[in-house]
């Protein structure tokens, strides 16, 4: 009987473990073919097959990683998550490889894609590049503004406060958070986990600050699912032909201002939640004054809106003062 109970417990445990390891699907058809020669081989040659590690002389743990067959001993083609090598280059908790000197995110993405593409011993003439996926969420236009207006702020994760030792003001320090962002896998990313918590005790930003909006959370989800690369998109051409509050102004205020100016966290007593709130501040002249920095107080405090965003708010502000 006792053995039977142990057996059942182990089976249940295994089922739980297997389910918890499920990954979000990566649509690899969006990416170019990744090539073993020279790309993947080069990553292994310069990071793993080196003296005292996995070259022919040392062969740490029996792994020689300067050739295709040697590398394939730690790869399960088509299945990165069951590939010993992929596990050690991404697992930051146990025996991370290379020790104390993780591969760059781009290198890890390339290895993962190559394994997903069945780990062929293929050769390409040019170095493959990973183009941003179609419908991409760009770091600079979607994610960075959220970091700068909501996470990397005073009393939270700016460089001075660095709550829990975490600074969230740039791509580099975001990616440096342990397991914070796991490329391709929102469900394994600690940062995604805390922004999606429903209990306000565990959630980030913590109460009384407002949670991220559904669309901001969705942007994080897509961006991580697309590989969490430091993608830089040029801002769309500035179209100010049809400026409305809901379509043009609200998204700007929501992403860049609302985290510090809502009913729970009203810096300087300024609330920018509803159209009425924003209209009041706009009509007083304060809105354009802080955006243009003409009164000695510049908003947002730690970064700049684009000229197009300021211009959009300005056109709307002019239209409401004419209407009144
Ligand atoms: C990181 C938090 C934060 C963000 C993001 C932020 N603000 Fe502020 N805001 C503040 C603080 C703090 C003050 C008080 C500053 C002071 O008195 O020096 C303030 C003050 C203001 C004021 C009052 C200025 C005055 O003359 O007294 C306005 C208006 C304002 N913010 C608008 C905005 C707008 C518009 C945005 C977005 C474009 C924005 N804020 C983004 C923190 C923030």
Boltz pocket constraint, residues with backbone or C-beta under 6 A from the ligand:
constraints:
  - pocket:
      binder: B
      contacts: [[A, 148], [A, 149], [A, 150], [A, 153], [A, 154], [A, 252], [A, 253], [A, 256], [A, 257], [A, 258], [A, 259], [A, 260], [A, 261], [A, 267], [A, 268], [A, 270], [A, 281], [A, 286], [A, 287], [A, 290], [A, 295], [A, 297], [A, 299], [A, 300], [A, 301], [A, 305]]
      max_distance: 6.0
